[in-house]
Amino acid sequence: MEKNEERKVHSIASAELTKYLAEFFRSFRRKDEDYGPSSLRRLVSSIERRLKKNDHPVSIINDKQFELSRKSL
């Protein structure tokens, strides 16, 4: 993905999406504000709902393809 390129999250292939999500989740640790586990769970659940609503074939919460992004949390 090129810088400033916009795509819908559900249109990104799983192998690529897990890398983007991992970087996104790691960015929360770099900020001064501390996000609690419940805030992060709500964020992940929101992303999961969006993907399911748009018929994405895998789950970022349960499927092995998203292990990298889950570890980043």
PDB file of N, CA, C and O in Angstrom, chain B, residues numbered from 101:
ATOM      1  N   MET B 101       0.846  -1.173   0.000  1.00  0.00           N
ATOM      2  CA  MET B 101       0.000   0.000   0.000  1.00  0.00           C
ATOM      3  C   MET B 101       0.892   1.237   0.000  1.00  0.00           C
ATOM      4  O   MET B 101       1.833   1.342   0.786  1.00  0.00           O
ATOM      5  N   GLU B 102       0.588   2.140  -0.866  1.00  0.00           N
ATOM      6  CA  GLU B 102       1.346   3.375  -0.939  1.00  0.00           C
ATOM      7  C   GLU B 102       0.877   4.338   0.142  1.00  0.00           C
ATOM      8  O   GLU B 102      -0.264   4.278   0.601  1.00  0.00           O
ATOM      9  N   LYS B 103       1.784   5.228   0.537  1.00  0.00           N
ATOM     10  CA  LYS B 103       1.439   6.215   1.547  1.00  0.00           C
ATOM     11  C   LYS B 103       0.242   7.041   1.060  1.00  0.00           C
ATOM     12  O   LYS B 103       0.181   7.455  -0.098  1.00  0.00           O
ATOM     13  N   ASN B 104      -0.685   7.262   1.956  1.00  0.00           N
ATOM     14  CA  ASN B 104      -1.907   8.034   1.694  1.00  0.00           C
ATOM     15  C   ASN B 104      -2.904   7.317   0.791  1.00  0.00           C
ATOM     16  O   ASN B 104      -3.914   7.902   0.398  1.00  0.00           O
ATOM     17  N   GLU B 105      -2.632   6.065   0.460  1.00  0.00           N
ATOM     18  CA  GLU B 105      -3.601   5.303  -0.315  1.00  0.00           C
ATOM     19  C   GLU B 105      -4.732   4.881   0.613  1.00  0.00           C
ATOM     20  O   GLU B 105      -4.488   4.475   1.749  1.00  0.00           O
ATOM     21  N   GLU B 106      -5.948   4.975   0.141  1.00  0.00           N
ATOM     22  CA  GLU B 106      -7.093   4.589   0.946  1.00  0.00           C
ATOM     23  C   GLU B 106      -7.763   3.371   0.337  1.00  0.00           C
ATOM     24  O   GLU B 106      -8.052   3.319  -0.859  1.00  0.00           O
ATOM     25  N   ARG B 107      -8.003   2.385   1.208  1.00  0.00           N
ATOM     26  CA  ARG B 107      -8.748   1.187   0.818  1.00  0.00           C
ATOM     27  C   ARG B 107      -9.672   0.815   1.956  1.00  0.00           C
ATOM     28  O   ARG B 107      -9.407   1.130   3.116  1.00  0.00           O
ATOM     29  N   LYS B 108     -10.721   0.165   1.629  1.00  0.00           N
ATOM     30  CA  LYS B 108     -11.625  -0.338   2.657  1.00  0.00           C
ATOM     31  C   LYS B 108     -10.965  -1.539   3.325  1.00  0.00           C
ATOM     32  O   LYS B 108     -10.373  -2.388   2.658  1.00  0.00           O
ATOM     33  N   VAL B 109     -11.075  -1.599   4.651  1.00  0.00           N
ATOM     34  CA  VAL B 109     -10.377  -2.634   5.415  1.00  0.00           C
ATOM     35  C   VAL B 109     -10.765  -4.040   4.960  1.00  0.00           C
ATOM     36  O   VAL B 109      -9.922  -4.937   4.945  1.00  0.00           O
ATOM     37  N   HIS B 110     -12.009  -4.239   4.597  1.00  0.00           N
ATOM     38  CA  HIS B 110     -12.462  -5.569   4.194  1.00  0.00           C
ATOM     39  C   HIS B 110     -11.959  -5.973   2.806  1.00  0.00           C
ATOM     40  O   HIS B 110     -12.103  -7.131   2.413  1.00  0.00           O
ATOM     41  N   SER B 111     -11.379  -5.043   2.069  1.00  0.00           N
ATOM     42  CA  SER B 111     -10.866  -5.388   0.740  1.00  0.00           C
ATOM     43  C   SER B 111      -9.389  -5.791   0.767  1.00  0.00           C
ATOM     44  O   SER B 111      -8.824  -6.149  -0.267  1.00  0.00           O
ATOM     45  N   ILE B 112      -8.768  -5.735   1.938  1.00  0.00           N
ATOM     46  CA  ILE B 112      -7.348  -6.058   2.074  1.00  0.00           C
ATOM     47  C   ILE B 112      -7.199  -7.538   2.397  1.00  0.00           C
ATOM     48  O   ILE B 112      -7.881  -8.057   3.280  1.00  0.00           O
ATOM     49  N   ALA B 113      -6.314  -8.210   1.687  1.00  0.00           N
ATOM     50  CA  ALA B 113      -6.070  -9.637   1.914  1.00  0.00           C
ATOM     51  C   ALA B 113      -5.566  -9.863   3.339  1.00  0.00           C
ATOM     52  O   ALA B 113      -4.890  -9.004   3.906  1.00  0.00           O
ATOM     53  N   SER B 114      -5.892 -11.009   3.911  1.00  0.00           N
ATOM     54  CA  SER B 114      -5.555 -11.326   5.299  1.00  0.00           C
ATOM     55  C   SER B 114      -4.066 -11.198   5.609  1.00  0.00           C
ATOM     56  O   SER B 114      -3.700 -10.633   6.640  1.00  0.00           O
ATOM     57  N   ALA B 115      -3.209 -11.708   4.740  1.00  0.00           N
ATOM     58  CA  ALA B 115      -1.766 -11.664   4.980  1.00  0.00           C
ATOM     59  C   ALA B 115      -1.265 -10.230   5.088  1.00  0.00           C
ATOM     60  O   ALA B 115      -0.364  -9.942   5.876  1.00  0.00           O
ATOM     61  N   GLU B 116      -1.835  -9.347   4.313  1.00  0.00           N
ATOM     62  CA  GLU B 116      -1.448  -7.944   4.346  1.00  0.00           C
ATOM     63  C   GLU B 116      -2.120  -7.219   5.521  1.00  0.00           C
ATOM     64  O   GLU B 116      -1.501  -6.388   6.184  1.00  0.00           O
ATOM     65  N   LEU B 117      -3.371  -7.540   5.763  1.00  0.00           N
ATOM     66  CA  LEU B 117      -4.135  -6.882   6.815  1.00  0.00           C
ATOM     67  C   LEU B 117      -3.536  -7.129   8.193  1.00  0.00           C
ATOM     68  O   LEU B 117      -3.496  -6.212   9.012  1.00  0.00           O
ATOM     69  N   THR B 118      -3.076  -8.330   8.466  1.00  0.00           N
ATOM     70  CA  THR B 118      -2.503  -8.607   9.781  1.00  0.00           C
ATOM     71  C   THR B 118      -1.268  -7.751  10.045  1.00  0.00           C
ATOM     72  O   THR B 118      -1.022  -7.354  11.184  1.00  0.00           O
ATOM     73  N   LYS B 119      -0.497  -7.466   9.009  1.00  0.00           N
ATOM     74  CA  LYS B 119       0.678  -6.596   9.171  1.00  0.00           C
ATOM     75  C   LYS B 119       0.249  -5.166   9.496  1.00  0.00           C
ATOM     76  O   LYS B 119       0.830  -4.527  10.373  1.00  0.00           O
ATOM     77  N   TYR B 120      -0.756  -4.671   8.800  1.00  0.00           N
ATOM     78  CA  TYR B 120      -1.251  -3.319   9.063  1.00  0.00           C
ATOM     79  C   TYR B 120      -1.841  -3.221  10.472  1.00  0.00           C
ATOM     80  O   TYR B 120      -1.605  -2.248  11.188  1.00  0.00           O
ATOM     81  N   LEU B 121      -2.602  -4.230  10.856  1.00  0.00           N
ATOM     82  CA  LEU B 121      -3.197  -4.216  12.189  1.00  0.00           C
ATOM     83  C   LEU B 121      -2.122  -4.294  13.267  1.00  0.00           C
ATOM     84  O   LEU B 121      -2.219  -3.613  14.288  1.00  0.00           O
ATOM     85  N   ALA B 122      -1.105  -5.112  13.054  1.00  0.00           N
ATOM     86  CA  ALA B 122      -0.019  -5.228  14.039  1.00  0.00           C
ATOM     87  C   ALA B 122       0.646  -3.868  14.248  1.00  0.00           C
ATOM     88  O   ALA B 122       0.890  -3.467  15.386  1.00  0.00           O
ATOM     89  N   GLU B 123       0.933  -3.173  13.179  1.00  0.00           N
ATOM     90  CA  GLU B 123       1.553  -1.850  13.288  1.00  0.00           C
ATOM     91  C   GLU B 123       0.600  -0.859  13.959  1.00  0.00           C
ATOM     92  O   GLU B 123       1.021  -0.048  14.783  1.00  0.00           O
ATOM     93  N   PHE B 124      -0.652  -0.927  13.612  1.00  0.00           N
ATOM     94  CA  PHE B 124      -1.665  -0.063  14.208  1.00  0.00           C
ATOM     95  C   PHE B 124      -1.756  -0.300  15.716  1.00  0.00           C
ATOM     96  O   PHE B 124      -1.784   0.657  16.490  1.00  0.00           O
ATOM     97  N   PHE B 125      -1.802  -1.566  16.139  1.00  0.00           N
ATOM     98  CA  PHE B 125      -1.888  -1.894  17.557  1.00  0.00           C
ATOM     99  C   PHE B 125      -0.620  -1.471  18.304  1.00  0.00           C
ATOM    100  O   PHE B 125      -0.693  -0.977  19.430  1.00  0.00           O
ATOM    101  N   ARG B 126       0.534  -1.666  17.677  1.00  0.00           N
ATOM    102  CA  ARG B 126       1.790  -1.251  18.318  1.00  0.00           C
ATOM    103  C   ARG B 126       1.841   0.265  18.499  1.00  0.00           C
ATOM    104  O   ARG B 126       2.473   0.753  19.435  1.00  0.00           O
ATOM    105  N   SER B 127       1.195   0.998  17.632  1.00  0.00           N
ATOM    106  CA  SER B 127       1.220   2.461  17.739  1.00  0.00           C
ATOM    107  C   SER B 127       0.557   2.944  19.020  1.00  0.00           C
ATOM    108  O   SER B 127       0.871   4.036  19.493  1.00  0.00           O
ATOM    109  N   PHE B 128      -0.351   2.164  19.593  1.00  0.00           N
ATOM    110  CA  PHE B 128      -1.001   2.550  20.840  1.00  0.00           C
ATOM    111  C   PHE B 128      -0.026   2.554  22.008  1.00  0.00           C
ATOM    112  O   PHE B 128      -0.197   3.320  22.956  1.00  0.00           O
ATOM    113  N   ARG B 129       0.984   1.713  21.948  1.00  0.00           N
ATOM    114  CA  ARG B 129       1.968   1.649  23.029  1.00  0.00           C
ATOM    115  C   ARG B 129       2.941   2.814  22.977  1.00  0.00           C
ATOM    116  O   ARG B 129       3.604   3.101  23.974  1.00  0.00           O
ATOM    117  N   ARG B 130       3.041   3.473  21.871  1.00  0.00           N
ATOM    118  CA  ARG B 130       4.007   4.554  21.707  1.00  0.00           C
ATOM    119  C   ARG B 130       3.483   5.902  22.195  1.00  0.00           C
ATOM    120  O   ARG B 130       4.244   6.865  22.294  1.00  0.00           O
ATOM    121  N   LYS B 131       2.232   5.973  22.491  1.00  0.00           N
ATOM    122  CA  LYS B 131       1.644   7.251  22.892  1.00  0.00           C
ATOM    123  C   LYS B 131       1.739   7.420  24.402  1.00  0.00           C
ATOM    124  O   LYS B 131       1.915   6.451  25.140  1.00  0.00           O
ATOM    125  N   ASP B 132       1.620   8.661  24.846  1.00  0.00           N
ATOM    126  CA  ASP B 132       1.683   8.952  26.275  1.00  0.00           C
ATOM    127  C   ASP B 132       0.481   8.388  27.021  1.00  0.00           C
ATOM    128  O   ASP B 132       0.594   7.974  28.174  1.00  0.00           O
ATOM    129  N   GLU B 133      -0.645   8.376  26.371  1.00  0.00           N
ATOM    130  CA  GLU B 133      -1.857   7.881  27.004  1.00  0.00           C
ATOM    131  C   GLU B 133      -1.864   6.356  26.985  1.00  0.00           C
ATOM    132  O   GLU B 133      -1.558   5.737  25.965  1.00  0.00           O
ATOM    133  N   ASP B 134      -2.214   5.760  28.119  1.00  0.00           N
ATOM    134  CA  ASP B 134      -2.246   4.306  28.220  1.00  0.00           C
ATOM    135  C   ASP B 134      -3.673   3.823  27.950  1.00  0.00           C
ATOM    136  O   ASP B 134      -4.621   4.267  28.598  1.00  0.00           O
ATOM    137  N   TYR B 135      -3.810   2.925  27.003  1.00  0.00           N
ATOM    138  CA  TYR B 135      -5.110   2.345  26.689  1.00  0.00           C
ATOM    139  C   TYR B 135      -5.241   1.027  27.426  1.00  0.00           C
ATOM    140  O   TYR B 135      -4.366   0.166  27.328  1.00  0.00           O
ATOM    141  N   GLY B 136      -6.311   0.869  28.150  1.00  0.00           N
ATOM    142  CA  GLY B 136      -6.532  -0.338  28.921  1.00  0.00           C
ATOM    143  C   GLY B 136      -6.973  -1.497  28.053  1.00  0.00           C
ATOM    144  O   GLY B 136      -7.366  -1.314  26.901  1.00  0.00           O
ATOM    145  N   PRO B 137      -6.906  -2.694  28.619  1.00  0.00           N
ATOM    146  CA  PRO B 137      -7.299  -3.898  27.870  1.00  0.00           C
ATOM    147  C   PRO B 137      -8.721  -3.840  27.334  1.00  0.00           C
ATOM    148  O   PRO B 137      -8.985  -4.312  26.228  1.00  0.00           O
ATOM    149  N   SER B 138      -9.643  -3.266  28.105  1.00  0.00           N
ATOM    150  CA  SER B 138     -11.036  -3.229  27.637  1.00  0.00           C
ATOM    151  C   SER B 138     -11.182  -2.301  26.424  1.00  0.00           C
ATOM    152  O   SER B 138     -11.978  -2.578  25.527  1.00  0.00           O
ATOM    153  N   SER B 139     -10.424  -1.213  26.394  1.00  0.00           N
ATOM    154  CA  SER B 139     -10.468  -0.313  25.241  1.00  0.00           C
ATOM    155  C   SER B 139      -9.945  -1.011  23.997  1.00  0.00           C
ATOM    156  O   SER B 139     -10.517  -0.877  22.915  1.00  0.00           O
ATOM    157  N   LEU B 140      -8.866  -1.750  24.152  1.00  0.00           N
ATOM    158  CA  LEU B 140      -8.294  -2.465  23.013  1.00  0.00           C
ATOM    159  C   LEU B 140      -9.218  -3.587  22.544  1.00  0.00           C
ATOM    160  O   LEU B 140      -9.344  -3.828  21.343  1.00  0.00           O
ATOM    161  N   ARG B 141      -9.861  -4.269  23.482  1.00  0.00           N
ATOM    162  CA  ARG B 141     -10.818  -5.321  23.094  1.00  0.00           C
ATOM    163  C   ARG B 141     -11.971  -4.731  22.301  1.00  0.00           C
ATOM    164  O   ARG B 141     -12.408  -5.318  21.311  1.00  0.00           O
ATOM    165  N   ARG B 142     -12.472  -3.568  22.730  1.00  0.00           N
ATOM    166  CA  ARG B 142     -13.571  -2.918  21.989  1.00  0.00           C
ATOM    167  C   ARG B 142     -13.118  -2.523  20.588  1.00  0.00           C
ATOM    168  O   ARG B 142     -13.876  -2.653  19.626  1.00  0.00           O
ATOM    169  N   LEU B 143     -11.898  -2.045  20.475  1.00  0.00           N
ATOM    170  CA  LEU B 143     -11.361  -1.669  19.169  1.00  0.00           C
ATOM    171  C   LEU B 143     -11.297  -2.883  18.246  1.00  0.00           C
ATOM    172  O   LEU B 143     -11.741  -2.817  17.100  1.00  0.00           O
ATOM    173  N   VAL B 144     -10.751  -3.983  18.739  1.00  0.00           N
ATOM    174  CA  VAL B 144     -10.639  -5.210  17.947  1.00  0.00           C
ATOM    175  C   VAL B 144     -12.030  -5.731  17.577  1.00  0.00           C
ATOM    176  O   VAL B 144     -12.251  -6.173  16.450  1.00  0.00           O
ATOM    177  N   SER B 145     -12.952  -5.679  18.518  1.00  0.00           N
ATOM    178  CA  SER B 145     -14.321  -6.136  18.239  1.00  0.00           C
ATOM    179  C   SER B 145     -14.990  -5.283  17.165  1.00  0.00           C
ATOM    180  O   SER B 145     -15.734  -5.799  16.330  1.00  0.00           O
ATOM    181  N   SER B 146     -14.728  -3.999  17.188  1.00  0.00           N
ATOM    182  CA  SER B 146     -15.288  -3.113  16.166  1.00  0.00           C
ATOM    183  C   SER B 146     -14.745  -3.443  14.782  1.00  0.00           C
ATOM    184  O   SER B 146     -15.490  -3.468  13.802  1.00  0.00           O
ATOM    185  N   ILE B 147     -13.450  -3.693  14.711  1.00  0.00           N
ATOM    186  CA  ILE B 147     -12.837  -4.074  13.427  1.00  0.00           C
ATOM    187  C   ILE B 147     -13.409  -5.408  12.956  1.00  0.00           C
ATOM    188  O   ILE B 147     -13.724  -5.581  11.779  1.00  0.00           O
ATOM    189  N   GLU B 148     -13.540  -6.342  13.888  1.00  0.00           N
ATOM    190  CA  GLU B 148     -14.101  -7.665  13.565  1.00  0.00           C
ATOM    191  C   GLU B 148     -15.520  -7.528  13.011  1.00  0.00           C
ATOM    192  O   GLU B 148     -15.861  -8.153  12.006  1.00  0.00           O
ATOM    193  N   ARG B 149     -16.339  -6.717  13.662  1.00  0.00           N
ATOM    194  CA  ARG B 149     -17.719  -6.511  13.184  1.00  0.00           C
ATOM    195  C   ARG B 149     -17.739  -5.934  11.777  1.00  0.00           C
ATOM    196  O   ARG B 149     -18.524  -6.372  10.936  1.00  0.00           O
ATOM    197  N   ARG B 150     -16.878  -4.952  11.517  1.00  0.00           N
ATOM    198  CA  ARG B 150     -16.821  -4.331  10.187  1.00  0.00           C
ATOM    199  C   ARG B 150     -16.450  -5.366   9.137  1.00  0.00           C
ATOM    200  O   ARG B 150     -17.044  -5.405   8.059  1.00  0.00           O
ATOM    201  N   LEU B 151     -15.471  -6.203   9.450  1.00  0.00           N
ATOM    202  CA  LEU B 151     -15.048  -7.233   8.495  1.00  0.00           C
ATOM    203  C   LEU B 151     -16.173  -8.234   8.241  1.00  0.00           C
ATOM    204  O   LEU B 151     -16.447  -8.587   7.094  1.00  0.00           O
ATOM    205  N   LYS B 152     -16.821  -8.687   9.306  1.00  0.00           N
ATOM    206  CA  LYS B 152     -17.905  -9.665   9.155  1.00  0.00           C
ATOM    207  C   LYS B 152     -19.077  -9.067   8.376  1.00  0.00           C
ATOM    208  O   LYS B 152     -19.697  -9.742   7.554  1.00  0.00           O
ATOM    209  N   LYS B 153     -19.370  -7.809   8.642  1.00  0.00           N
ATOM    210  CA  LYS B 153     -20.464  -7.132   7.943  1.00  0.00           C
ATOM    211  C   LYS B 153     -20.216  -7.103   6.435  1.00  0.00           C
ATOM    212  O   LYS B 153     -21.157  -7.126   5.640  1.00  0.00           O
ATOM    213  N   ASN B 154     -18.961  -7.054   6.059  1.00  0.00           N
ATOM    214  CA  ASN B 154     -18.589  -6.996   4.648  1.00  0.00           C
ATOM    215  C   ASN B 154     -18.071  -8.334   4.119  1.00  0.00           C
ATOM    216  O   ASN B 154     -17.334  -8.385   3.134  1.00  0.00           O
ATOM    217  N   ASP B 155     -18.467  -9.402   4.786  1.00  0.00           N
ATOM    218  CA  ASP B 155     -18.191 -10.775   4.342  1.00  0.00           C
ATOM    219  C   ASP B 155     -16.707 -11.106   4.205  1.00  0.00           C
ATOM    220  O   ASP B 155     -16.315 -11.855   3.309  1.00  0.00           O
ATOM    221  N   HIS B 156     -15.890 -10.554   5.085  1.00  0.00           N
ATOM    222  CA  HIS B 156     -14.467 -10.938   5.082  1.00  0.00           C
ATOM    223  C   HIS B 156     -14.398 -12.390   5.528  1.00  0.00           C
ATOM    224  O   HIS B 156     -15.080 -12.764   6.482  1.00  0.00           O
ATOM    225  N   PRO B 157     -13.597 -13.217   4.869  1.00  0.00           N
ATOM    226  CA  PRO B 157     -13.648 -14.661   5.100  1.00  0.00           C
ATOM    227  C   PRO B 157     -13.012 -15.172   6.393  1.00  0.00           C
ATOM    228  O   PRO B 157     -13.209 -16.337   6.738  1.00  0.00           O
ATOM    229  N   VAL B 158     -12.256 -14.343   7.122  1.00  0.00           N
ATOM    230  CA  VAL B 158     -11.593 -14.835   8.332  1.00  0.00           C
ATOM    231  C   VAL B 158     -11.855 -13.900   9.512  1.00  0.00           C
ATOM    232  O   VAL B 158     -12.331 -12.777   9.345  1.00  0.00           O
ATOM    233  N   SER B 159     -11.533 -14.392  10.700  1.00  0.00           N
ATOM    234  CA  SER B 159     -11.726 -13.646  11.934  1.00  0.00           C
ATOM    235  C   SER B 159     -10.386 -13.148  12.462  1.00  0.00           C
ATOM    236  O   SER B 159      -9.447 -13.932  12.597  1.00  0.00           O
ATOM    237  N   ILE B 160     -10.287 -11.860  12.761  1.00  0.00           N
ATOM    238  CA  ILE B 160      -9.040 -11.342  13.327  1.00  0.00           C
ATOM    239  C   ILE B 160      -8.887 -11.771  14.783  1.00  0.00           C
ATOM    240  O   ILE B 160      -7.791 -11.708  15.340  1.00  0.00           O
ATOM    241  N   ILE B 161      -9.973 -12.201  15.389  1.00  0.00           N
ATOM    242  CA  ILE B 161      -9.940 -12.632  16.786  1.00  0.00           C
ATOM    243  C   ILE B 161      -9.533 -14.091  16.915  1.00  0.00           C
ATOM    244  O   ILE B 161      -8.827 -14.446  17.859  1.00  0.00           O
ATOM    245  N   ASN B 162      -9.957 -14.936  16.000  1.00  0.00           N
ATOM    246  CA  ASN B 162      -9.762 -16.374  16.164  1.00  0.00           C
ATOM    247  C   ASN B 162      -8.830 -17.055  15.170  1.00  0.00           C
ATOM    248  O   ASN B 162      -8.209 -18.061  15.512  1.00  0.00           O
ATOM    249  N   ASP B 163      -8.717 -16.548  13.975  1.00  0.00           N
ATOM    250  CA  ASP B 163      -8.000 -17.274  12.929  1.00  0.00           C
ATOM    251  C   ASP B 163      -6.485 -17.104  13.003  1.00  0.00           C
ATOM    252  O   ASP B 163      -5.964 -16.058  13.388  1.00  0.00           O
ATOM    253  N   LYS B 164      -5.812 -18.171  12.619  1.00  0.00           N
ATOM    254  CA  LYS B 164      -4.350 -18.222  12.703  1.00  0.00           C
ATOM    255  C   LYS B 164      -3.672 -17.148  11.851  1.00  0.00           C
ATOM    256  O   LYS B 164      -2.588 -16.683  12.205  1.00  0.00           O
ATOM    257  N   GLN B 165      -4.277 -16.751  10.757  1.00  0.00           N
ATOM    258  CA  GLN B 165      -3.691 -15.741   9.874  1.00  0.00           C
ATOM    259  C   GLN B 165      -3.433 -14.420  10.599  1.00  0.00           C
ATOM    260  O   GLN B 165      -2.597 -13.630  10.158  1.00  0.00           O
ATOM    261  N   PHE B 166      -4.134 -14.172  11.697  1.00  0.00           N
ATOM    262  CA  PHE B 166      -4.020 -12.898  12.409  1.00  0.00           C
ATOM    263  C   PHE B 166      -3.257 -13.016  13.723  1.00  0.00           C
ATOM    264  O   PHE B 166      -3.382 -12.160  14.599  1.00  0.00           O
ATOM    265  N   GLU B 167      -2.476 -14.067  13.856  1.00  0.00           N
ATOM    266  CA  GLU B 167      -1.681 -14.261  15.072  1.00  0.00           C
ATOM    267  C   GLU B 167      -0.713 -13.091  15.298  1.00  0.00           C
ATOM    268  O   GLU B 167      -0.537 -12.644  16.431  1.00  0.00           O
ATOM    269  N   LEU B 168      -0.094 -12.603  14.237  1.00  0.00           N
ATOM    270  CA  LEU B 168       0.848 -11.486  14.351  1.00  0.00           C
ATOM    271  C   LEU B 168       0.172 -10.244  14.959  1.00  0.00           C
ATOM    272  O   LEU B 168       0.718  -9.616  15.866  1.00  0.00           O
ATOM    273  N   SER B 169      -0.992  -9.906  14.461  1.00  0.00           N
ATOM    274  CA  SER B 169      -1.670  -8.716  14.983  1.00  0.00           C
ATOM    275  C   SER B 169      -2.127  -8.934  16.424  1.00  0.00           C
ATOM    276  O   SER B 169      -2.074  -8.005  17.230  1.00  0.00           O
ATOM    277  N   ARG B 170      -2.576 -10.142  16.762  1.00  0.00           N
ATOM    278  CA  ARG B 170      -2.982 -10.409  18.154  1.00  0.00           C
ATOM    279  C   ARG B 170      -1.793 -10.306  19.091  1.00  0.00           C
ATOM    280  O   ARG B 170      -1.932  -9.784  20.197  1.00  0.00           O
ATOM    281  N   LYS B 171      -0.631 -10.788  18.681  1.00  0.00           N
ATOM    282  CA  LYS B 171       0.552 -10.695  19.523  1.00  0.00           C
ATOM    283  C   LYS B 171       0.958  -9.240  19.751  1.00  0.00           C
ATOM    284  O   LYS B 171       1.533  -8.913  20.789  1.00  0.00           O
ATOM    285  N   SER B 172       0.668  -8.386  18.807  1.00  0.00           N
ATOM    286  CA  SER B 172       1.016  -6.974  18.920  1.00  0.00           C
ATOM    287  C   SER B 172       0.178  -6.251  19.963  1.00  0.00           C
ATOM    288  O   SER B 172       0.567  -5.196  20.465  1.00  0.00           O
ATOM    289  N   LEU B 173      -0.971  -6.826  20.282  1.00  0.00           N
ATOM    290  CA  LEU B 173      -1.819  -6.216  21.304  1.00  0.00           C
ATOM    291  C   LEU B 173      -1.162  -6.353  22.661  1.00  0.00           C
ATOM    292  O   LEU B 173      -1.716  -5.903  23.664  1.00  0.00           O
TER     293      LEU B 173
END
